[in-house]
């Protein structure tokens, strides 16, 4: 609203200046053609209605300026002045028409983009709903079977309390797994930028390593940090980016935790190119097969025996909310590389 008021203030002030210049000078050029610049100003932030009002106003001022040149004598004819007026009116009308067309075209494009986004959202929701049904129905179904088994053990004569207790314990574990899936969904859907600011990515990476220092020491992992010599700044939610780094680094640690060799190396790199800050997290674990490489960011997809497949899905949501990208690739000779690209403050402000 404030920007719109400023545009109209600028429009009025410039219109008065052009009208005055046109009315008091006798230059042999159609100064009123300058009115087209006003319409372009309104185009930057106005609606089709605003542009139409601006165009009509400019036409009225052009005619008024010509009328003043005739001394407000409607019978007095000025051929040169009339030609200038006609040229100006044609220019104003043409720019007004084209500007309105531009506004309508942009509105149509936004509508098409919104429709495409809604379609993709519906597809994603359907896919997620299918995954949710699958992931929750499994533990709930197993819990129901455990409860039925416990009842059968209790109905026996004599009742087998040991087997009934074991079945009830299994039902409890399956119920807890279903609850974990629901909690993961809640975290997955709660990604939003609530506290945006500019910060140094290197500082955040050191904090993430410090946060996971116990796990790193426990699994005897060697950490190598090859950071860009200059400060690389990111504009975003610091807490979310920290969670992103912790998720990705923790996954790398877990990938190497079962490696019996001493080749457990975690390498962190940062670089900058094309308005993007790149973060690489490299591990020397067993790696991921090529056919599964693109799936690791999907909800509920996991290669871990006890994993839920939520951590990397949340990581992708965080990166997407910052207009960035995340991808996985093979490390050589073994392991996985997770590459995160996030826009710098100058680029993200234009995103």
Buried (B, 14 or more C-beta within 10 A) or exposed (E): EEEEEEBBEEBEEBBEEBBEBBBEEEEEEBBBBBBBEBBEBBBEEBBBEBBBBBBEBBBEBBBBBBBEBBEEEEEEEBEEBEEBBEBBBEBBBEBBEEBBEEBEEEEEEEEEEEEEEEEEEEEEEEEBEEBBEEBBEBBBEBBEBBBEBBEEBBEEEEEBEEBBEBBBEBBEEBBEBBEBBEEBBEBBEEBEEEEEEEBBBBEBBBBBBEBBEEBBEEBEBEBEEEBBEEEBBBBBBBEBBBBBBBBBBBBBBBBBBEBEEEEBBBBBBBBBEEBBBBBBBBBBBBBBEEEEBEBBBBBBBBBEEEBBBBBBBBBBBBBEBBBBBBBBBBBEEBBBBBBBBBBBBEBBEEE
